[in-house]
Structure formats: C-alpha cells, structure tokens
Amino acid sequence: IDLGVRIVDHGDGLNEECIDRLVETGTFLAPSMLFPKFVMQAMAGNPWADAMKPDWDAMAAILPTANAAGVKLLVGDDFGAFGLTHGDYWQEFALYVNEVGIPALDVIRWATKHGAEAMGMGDEIGTIEPGKLADLIVLDGDPLADVAIFQDRAKLLAVVKGGKLVKDMLPKG
C-alpha cells in the first residue's frame, strides 16, 4: 500500500492496521477466498491444502470488520485455475454471503460500484444514476433474499447494456 499498489489480492494476514491503511488510501482488496476453499475441499488431507485453513479462517473472521470499516472490497478470484471455471462467478457471491456473513447488498456493491471504481470507470458505470451507462440485469426474484439466484439463468429476465435491451424475457402485458 505504501508503494502505491491500488489493488491487493488475497490480503493474507489482514488485520486492523491493514484495514485502517486500506480505508485511508482507498486501496481495493480482492479477498479471493473461493479458490483456497476449493483447494481445501478438493485436496482434503493434503498437508499443503490443509495448511491453507488457518489463513482462510482468519480472513473469514476479519472480512466483516473490513467491510463494515469501509474497505473497498472486490469480487474476483482465480477463475480459470484448477476447479474454478469461468462463468461460475455466482459461487463467490454465495461464499461471502452464506459462509462469511457479508450482507448480499454489500457483495453486489463489491461487484458493481467498487468494480467500476477499481477500473477507473466509476463516473460511467457501477451504479444506477443519471448520466451513467445503463448496464443492468432484471432477475425474477430477490438476490438480497437468496444470492444464489445469480446462478439460475432462467431467472435472468432482462439484460440492459448501454441503455439498450439486449435480452428481454420480461412477461408481456
């Protein structure tokens, strides 16, 4: 952080001092907890995989504190690596909500608002407000009640990209 890094990936060893510096500098943190979880499950009993558990547990314990403190958290993990196929991004949402205890709205914010800011595009995308590109999805259900709705493509009713409807399965009438 002191050297000007804008995004910290994984953040192993995160503590209160790190949280304070992340907030103070506006540095983003991508906790990337899904891949280690997958490795621990897939390779249970392997000393290398088992050695990940204390770090994973420590991150799971402190992440709600970082979120509440205002750290600009991001979704994003080692997709494309062993066991994490591209397209299964919803799993990361479910992990943070269901296993770490982060509110669904916050995790959605990590993916939208914070993601746009991390790319330097926060003035154009990431939130729904006048003057921004209208990129959004319409779901048949409430992702705040069940974040796993993102995995069900049948629940994806509409996609709006740049203000144009590119998928429309909305009920007619």
MIMARNU-607802 format. One record per residue: x, y, z of N, C-alpha, C in turn; residue number from 1; residue in one letter. Coordinates in Angstrom, 1 decimal. Atoms other than C-alpha are relative to their C-alpha. Example, Ala and Ser with C-alpha at 12.3 -4.5 7.8 and 13.67 -1.06 7.14 Angstrom:
2
n.east_n.north_n.up_ca.east_ca.north_ca.up_c.east_c.north_c.up_i_aa
0.9_-1.2_0.0_12.3_-4.5_7.8_0.9_1.2_0.0_1_a
-0.9_-1.1_0.0_13.7_-1.1_7.1_-0.8_1.1_0.8_2_s
***
This chain:
173
n.east_n.north_n.up_ca.east_ca.north_ca.up_c.east_c.north_c.up_i_aa
0.8_-1.2_0.0_0.0_0.0_0.0_0.9_1.2_0.0_1_i
-0.9_-1.1_-0.1_2.8_2.4_0.9_0.7_0.3_-1.3_2_d
-0.6_-0.2_1.3_4.3_1.8_-2.6_-1.0_0.4_-1.1_3_l
1.0_-0.5_1.0_1.1_2.8_-4.3_-0.8_-1.1_-0.7_4_g
0.8_1.1_0.6_-0.5_-0.6_-5.1_-1.5_0.4_0.2_5_v
1.4_-0.4_0.0_-4.1_0.1_-6.0_-1.0_-1.1_0.4_6_r
0.8_1.2_-0.3_-5.5_-3.5_-5.6_0.9_-1.0_0.7_7_i
-0.7_1.1_-0.7_-4.4_-6.1_-3.1_-0.8_-1.2_-0.2_8_v
0.7_1.2_0.2_-5.3_-9.6_-4.0_0.3_-1.0_1.2_9_d
0.0_0.9_-1.1_-6.0_-12.2_-1.3_0.1_0.7_1.4_10_h
-0.1_-0.7_-1.3_-4.8_-10.0_1.6_0.3_-0.9_1.2_11_g
-0.3_0.9_-1.1_-3.4_-12.8_3.7_0.6_0.8_1.1_12_d
-0.5_-0.7_-1.2_-2.6_-11.6_7.2_-0.7_1.3_0.3_13_g
0.8_-1.2_-0.3_-5.3_-8.8_7.1_-0.2_0.2_1.5_14_l
0.2_-0.3_-1.4_-5.5_-7.1_10.4_-0.6_1.4_0.1_15_n
0.6_-1.3_-0.2_-6.9_-3.9_11.9_0.9_1.1_-0.6_16_e
-0.9_-1.0_0.6_-3.8_-1.9_10.9_-0.1_0.0_-1.5_17_e
0.1_0.1_1.5_-4.1_-3.1_7.3_-1.4_0.6_-0.4_18_c
1.3_-0.6_0.3_-7.8_-2.2_7.4_0.0_1.5_0.0_19_i
-0.1_-1.5_-0.1_-7.1_1.3_8.5_0.8_0.6_-1.2_20_d
-0.7_-0.6_1.2_-4.5_1.8_5.7_-0.8_-0.2_-1.3_21_r
0.8_0.2_1.2_-6.8_0.3_3.1_-1.1_1.1_-0.1_22_l
1.1_-1.0_0.0_-9.6_2.7_4.1_0.7_1.4_-0.2_23_v
-0.6_-1.3_0.1_-7.2_5.7_4.5_0.5_0.3_-1.5_24_e
-0.5_-0.2_1.3_-5.7_5.2_1.0_-1.0_-0.3_-1.1_25_t
1.0_0.4_1.0_-8.8_3.9_-0.8_0.5_-1.2_-0.9_26_g
-0.5_1.2_0.7_-6.9_0.8_-1.8_-1.0_-1.1_0.0_27_t
0.9_1.0_0.2_-9.0_-2.0_-3.1_0.5_-1.3_0.5_28_f
-0.4_1.4_-0.5_-8.9_-5.6_-1.6_-1.0_-1.0_-0.7_29_l
0.7_1.2_0.5_-10.0_-8.7_-3.5_0.4_-1.2_0.8_30_a
-0.4_1.0_-0.9_-10.1_-11.3_-0.8_0.3_-1.4_-0.7_31_p
-0.2_1.2_0.8_-10.2_-14.2_-3.4_0.0_-1.2_0.9_32_s
0.1_1.1_-0.9_-11.4_-16.8_-0.9_-0.6_-1.3_-0.6_33_m
0.7_1.2_0.6_-13.2_-19.2_-3.3_1.1_-1.0_-0.4_34_l
-1.0_1.0_0.4_-10.1_-20.8_-4.8_0.6_-0.7_1.1_35_f
-0.6_0.7_-1.1_-8.4_-21.6_-1.5_-1.1_-1.0_0.6_36_p
1.1_0.9_-0.5_-11.8_-23.1_-0.3_-0.1_-1.2_-0.9_37_k
0.1_1.1_0.9_-12.0_-25.2_-3.4_1.2_-1.0_0.2_38_f
-1.2_0.8_-0.2_-8.4_-26.4_-3.0_-0.1_-0.8_1.3_39_v
0.1_0.7_-1.3_-9.0_-27.3_0.7_-1.0_-1.1_-0.1_40_m
1.0_1.1_0.2_-12.1_-29.3_-0.3_0.5_-1.1_-0.9_41_q
-0.5_1.0_1.0_-10.6_-31.0_-3.3_1.2_-0.8_0.4_42_a
-1.2_0.7_-0.4_-7.4_-31.9_-1.7_0.1_-0.2_1.5_43_m
0.0_0.2_-1.4_-8.5_-32.5_1.9_1.0_-1.2_0.4_44_a
-1.0_1.0_-0.5_-5.8_-34.4_3.8_1.4_0.3_-0.5_45_g
-1.3_-0.4_0.5_-3.0_-32.9_1.7_0.6_1.0_0.9_46_n
-0.5_-1.0_-0.9_-0.7_-31.0_4.0_0.0_1.4_-0.5_47_p
-0.1_-1.4_0.6_-0.3_-28.1_1.6_-1.4_0.6_0.0_48_w
1.4_-0.6_0.0_-4.1_-27.7_1.2_-0.5_0.2_1.5_49_a
0.4_-0.1_-1.4_-4.7_-28.3_5.0_0.6_1.3_0.6_50_d
-0.7_-1.2_-0.5_-2.2_-25.5_5.7_-0.7_1.3_-0.3_51_a
0.7_-1.2_0.4_-4.5_-23.0_4.0_-1.1_0.3_1.0_52_m
1.2_-0.2_-0.8_-7.3_-23.4_6.5_0.2_1.1_1.1_53_k
-0.1_-1.2_-1.0_-5.9_-21.1_9.3_-0.1_1.3_-0.6_54_p
0.0_-1.3_0.7_-5.4_-18.3_6.8_-1.4_0.3_-0.5_55_d
1.4_-0.2_0.5_-8.9_-18.9_5.3_-0.9_0.4_1.2_56_w
0.8_-0.3_-1.1_-10.5_-18.9_8.7_0.3_1.4_0.6_57_d
-0.4_-1.4_-0.4_-8.6_-15.7_9.7_-0.7_1.0_-0.9_58_a
0.6_-1.0_0.9_-9.8_-13.9_6.6_-1.5_0.0_0.2_59_m
1.5_0.0_-0.2_-13.4_-15.1_7.1_-0.4_0.7_1.2_60_a
0.3_-0.6_-1.2_-13.3_-13.8_10.6_0.2_1.5_0.0_61_a
-0.2_-1.5_0.0_-11.9_-10.3_9.8_-0.7_0.7_-1.1_62_i
0.6_-0.6_1.1_-13.6_-9.7_6.5_-1.2_0.8_0.3_63_l
1.2_-0.8_-0.3_-16.9_-8.5_8.0_0.5_1.3_0.7_64_p
-0.6_-1.2_-0.7_-14.8_-6.0_10.1_0.5_1.0_-1.1_65_t
-0.5_-0.9_1.1_-13.1_-4.7_6.9_-1.1_0.6_-0.8_66_a
1.2_-0.5_0.7_-16.4_-4.4_5.1_-0.7_1.1_0.8_67_n
0.7_-1.0_-0.8_-18.0_-2.5_8.0_0.8_1.3_0.1_68_a
-0.8_-1.2_-0.2_-15.0_-0.2_8.2_0.1_0.8_-1.3_69_a
0.0_-0.7_1.3_-15.4_0.8_4.5_1.1_-0.3_-0.9_70_g
-1.0_0.4_1.0_-12.7_-1.1_2.8_-0.7_-0.2_-1.3_71_v
0.5_0.2_1.3_-13.3_-1.1_-0.9_0.3_-1.4_-0.5_72_k
-0.2_1.4_0.3_-13.7_-4.8_-1.4_-0.5_-0.3_-1.4_73_l
0.3_0.4_1.4_-13.9_-6.5_-4.8_-0.3_-1.5_0.0_74_l
0.1_1.4_0.3_-15.2_-9.8_-6.1_1.1_-0.3_-1.1_75_v
-1.0_0.4_1.0_-12.8_-11.7_-8.3_0.9_-1.0_0.6_76_g
-0.8_1.0_-0.6_-10.8_-14.8_-7.8_0.8_-0.6_-1.1_77_d
-1.0_0.6_0.9_-8.5_-17.2_-9.6_-0.8_-0.9_-1.0_78_d
0.8_0.7_1.0_-11.1_-18.2_-12.2_0.8_-0.4_-1.2_79_f
-0.8_0.6_1.0_-9.7_-20.4_-14.9_1.1_-0.9_0.5_80_g
-1.0_0.9_-0.7_-7.4_-22.1_-12.4_-0.7_-1.3_0.3_81_a
0.5_1.3_-0.4_-7.9_-25.7_-11.3_-1.3_0.1_0.8_82_f
1.2_0.1_-0.7_-11.5_-26.2_-10.4_-0.9_1.2_-0.1_83_g
0.9_-1.2_0.0_-12.8_-22.6_-10.9_-0.2_0.3_-1.5_84_l
0.2_-0.2_1.4_-14.3_-22.5_-14.4_-0.6_1.4_-0.2_85_t
0.6_-1.2_0.3_-15.2_-19.2_-16.0_-1.5_-0.2_-0.2_86_h
1.5_0.0_0.1_-18.9_-18.4_-15.8_-0.7_-0.4_1.3_87_g
0.6_0.4_-1.2_-19.4_-19.7_-12.3_0.2_1.0_1.1_88_d
-0.4_-1.1_-0.9_-18.8_-16.3_-10.7_-1.0_0.1_1.2_89_y
1.0_-0.1_-1.1_-22.0_-16.5_-8.6_0.5_-0.7_1.3_90_w
-0.5_0.7_-1.2_-20.2_-19.0_-6.3_0.7_0.9_1.0_91_q
-0.7_-0.9_-0.8_-18.1_-16.2_-5.0_-1.0_0.8_0.8_92_e
1.0_-0.7_-0.7_-21.2_-14.2_-4.1_-0.5_-0.8_1.2_93_f
0.6_0.9_-1.0_-22.7_-17.2_-2.2_1.0_-0.2_1.1_94_a
-1.0_0.2_-1.1_-19.4_-17.8_-0.3_0.0_1.2_0.9_95_l
-0.1_-1.1_-0.9_-19.2_-14.3_1.0_-1.3_0.3_0.8_96_y
1.3_-0.2_-0.7_-22.9_-14.1_1.9_-0.3_-1.1_1.0_97_v
0.5_1.2_-0.8_-23.6_-17.6_3.2_1.1_-0.5_1.0_98_n
-1.0_0.6_-0.9_-20.2_-18.6_4.7_0.8_1.1_0.8_99_e
-0.8_-1.0_-0.7_-18.5_-15.3_5.7_-1.0_1.0_0.7_100_v
1.0_-0.8_-0.7_-21.7_-13.4_6.7_-0.1_1.4_-0.5_101_g
0.1_-1.4_0.5_-21.4_-10.3_4.5_-1.4_0.2_-0.6_102_i
1.3_-0.2_0.6_-24.8_-8.8_3.5_0.1_-0.1_-1.5_103_p
0.1_0.1_1.5_-25.8_-9.6_-0.1_0.1_1.3_-0.7_104_a
-0.1_-1.3_0.7_-26.2_-6.0_-1.0_1.4_0.5_0.0_105_l
-1.4_-0.4_0.0_-22.6_-5.3_0.1_0.8_-0.7_-1.1_106_d
-0.7_0.7_0.9_-21.3_-8.1_-2.0_-0.3_0.4_-1.5_107_v
0.4_-0.5_1.3_-23.3_-6.9_-5.0_0.7_1.3_-0.3_108_i
-0.7_-1.2_0.1_-21.8_-3.5_-4.4_1.5_-0.2_-0.3_109_r
-1.4_0.3_0.3_-18.3_-5.0_-4.4_0.2_-0.3_-1.5_110_w
-0.1_0.3_1.4_-19.0_-6.3_-7.9_-0.4_1.1_-1.0_111_a
0.5_-1.1_0.9_-20.7_-3.2_-9.3_0.7_1.3_0.3_112_t
-0.6_-1.4_-0.3_-19.7_0.1_-7.7_1.5_-0.1_0.2_113_k
-1.5_0.1_-0.2_-16.3_-1.0_-6.4_0.7_-0.5_-1.2_114_h
-0.7_0.5_1.2_-15.5_-2.9_-9.6_0.2_1.1_-1.0_115_g
-0.1_-1.1_0.9_-16.2_0.1_-11.7_1.0_1.0_0.5_116_a
-1.0_-0.9_-0.5_-14.1_2.3_-9.4_1.4_-0.5_-0.2_117_e
-1.3_0.6_0.2_-11.2_-0.1_-9.5_0.5_0.1_-1.4_118_a
-0.3_-0.1_1.4_-11.3_0.1_-13.3_0.2_1.4_-0.4_119_m
0.0_-1.4_0.4_-11.3_3.9_-13.2_-1.2_0.4_-0.8_120_g
1.2_-0.3_0.7_-14.8_3.9_-14.6_-1.2_0.3_0.9_121_m
1.1_-0.3_-0.9_-16.8_4.9_-11.6_-0.9_1.1_-0.4_122_g
0.9_-1.1_0.5_-18.1_8.0_-13.3_-0.9_-0.4_-1.1_123_d
0.7_0.4_1.1_-19.5_6.0_-16.1_-0.9_-1.2_0.3_124_e
0.7_1.3_-0.3_-20.7_2.6_-14.7_0.0_-0.3_1.5_125_i
-0.1_0.5_-1.3_-21.2_0.7_-11.5_-1.2_0.3_1.0_126_g
1.2_-0.4_-0.8_-24.3_2.5_-10.1_-1.0_0.4_-1.0_127_t
1.1_-0.4_0.8_-27.7_3.3_-11.4_-0.3_1.5_0.4_128_i
0.3_-1.4_-0.2_-27.9_7.1_-11.7_0.1_0.8_-1.3_129_e
0.0_-0.7_1.3_-28.5_9.8_-14.3_1.4_0.3_-0.5_130_p
-1.3_-0.3_0.6_-25.6_10.3_-16.7_0.9_-1.2_-0.2_131_g
-0.8_1.2_0.1_-24.2_6.8_-16.4_-0.6_-1.0_-1.0_132_k
0.5_1.0_1.0_-24.4_4.0_-18.9_-1.0_-1.0_0.8_133_l
1.0_0.9_-0.6_-27.4_1.8_-18.2_0.3_-1.4_-0.3_134_a
-0.3_1.4_0.0_-25.9_-1.6_-17.7_-0.6_-0.6_1.2_135_d
0.7_0.6_-1.2_-28.2_-3.7_-15.5_-0.7_-1.3_-0.5_136_l
0.8_1.2_0.2_-30.0_-7.0_-15.2_-1.2_0.0_0.8_137_i
1.2_0.1_-0.7_-33.5_-7.8_-14.2_-0.2_-1.5_0.3_138_v
0.1_1.4_-0.4_-34.0_-11.0_-12.2_-1.4_-0.3_0.5_139_l
1.3_0.5_-0.5_-37.1_-13.0_-11.4_0.2_-0.5_1.5_140_d
-0.3_0.3_-1.4_-36.5_-12.9_-7.6_0.8_1.1_0.6_141_g
-0.7_-1.0_-0.8_-34.7_-11.1_-4.9_1.4_-0.5_0.4_142_d
-1.4_0.4_-0.3_-30.9_-11.5_-4.8_0.4_0.3_1.5_143_p
-0.3_-0.3_-1.4_-30.9_-10.0_-1.3_-0.5_-1.1_0.9_144_l
0.6_1.1_-0.8_-33.1_-12.8_0.0_0.8_-1.3_-0.3_145_a
-0.8_1.2_0.4_-31.1_-15.5_-2.0_0.9_0.3_-1.1_146_d
-1.0_-0.4_1.0_-27.9_-14.6_-3.7_0.3_-1.0_-1.0_147_v
-0.2_1.1_1.0_-27.8_-18.0_-5.4_-0.9_0.2_-1.3_148_a
0.8_-0.2_1.2_-30.4_-16.6_-7.8_0.9_0.4_-1.2_149_i
-0.9_-0.4_1.1_-27.5_-15.3_-9.9_0.5_-1.3_-0.8_150_f
-0.4_1.2_0.7_-26.7_-19.0_-10.8_-1.1_-0.5_-1.0_151_q
1.1_0.5_0.7_-30.1_-19.6_-12.3_-0.3_0.8_-1.2_152_d
0.2_-0.8_1.2_-30.1_-18.4_-15.9_-1.5_0.2_-0.4_153_r
1.5_-0.1_0.2_-33.9_-19.0_-16.1_-0.6_1.2_0.7_154_a
0.5_-1.2_-0.8_-34.3_-16.2_-13.5_0.5_1.3_-0.6_155_k
-0.5_-1.2_0.7_-32.4_-13.7_-15.8_-1.0_0.4_-1.0_156_l
1.1_-0.4_0.9_-35.3_-11.9_-17.4_0.4_1.0_-1.0_157_l
-0.4_-1.1_1.0_-33.6_-8.9_-19.0_1.4_0.4_0.3_158_a
-1.3_-0.6_-0.1_-30.2_-7.5_-19.7_0.0_1.3_-0.8_159_v
-0.1_-1.3_0.7_-29.7_-3.8_-20.5_1.4_0.3_0.0_160_v
-1.4_-0.4_0.1_-26.4_-2.8_-21.8_0.1_1.3_-0.8_161_k
-0.1_-1.3_0.7_-25.6_0.8_-22.6_-1.3_0.6_-0.3_162_g
1.4_-0.6_0.2_-29.3_1.7_-22.2_-0.8_-0.8_-1.0_163_g
0.7_0.8_1.0_-30.3_-0.9_-24.8_-0.3_-1.4_0.5_164_k
0.4_1.3_-0.4_-32.3_-4.0_-24.1_0.6_-1.1_-0.9_165_l
-0.6_1.0_0.8_-30.2_-6.9_-25.3_-0.5_-1.4_0.3_166_v
0.8_1.2_-0.3_-32.2_-9.7_-23.6_-1.3_0.4_0.6_167_k
1.3_-0.4_-0.5_-35.9_-9.5_-23.0_-0.8_-1.2_0.1_168_d
0.9_1.1_-0.3_-37.7_-12.3_-21.3_-1.1_0.4_1.0_169_m
0.9_-0.6_-1.0_-39.9_-10.0_-19.3_-1.4_-0.4_-0.4_170_l
1.4_0.3_0.4_-43.6_-11.0_-19.1_-0.6_1.1_-0.8_171_p
0.7_-1.0_0.8_-45.7_-9.3_-21.7_-1.3_0.3_0.6_172_k
1.3_-0.4_-0.5_-48.8_-7.4_-20.7_-0.1_0.8_1.1_173_g
***
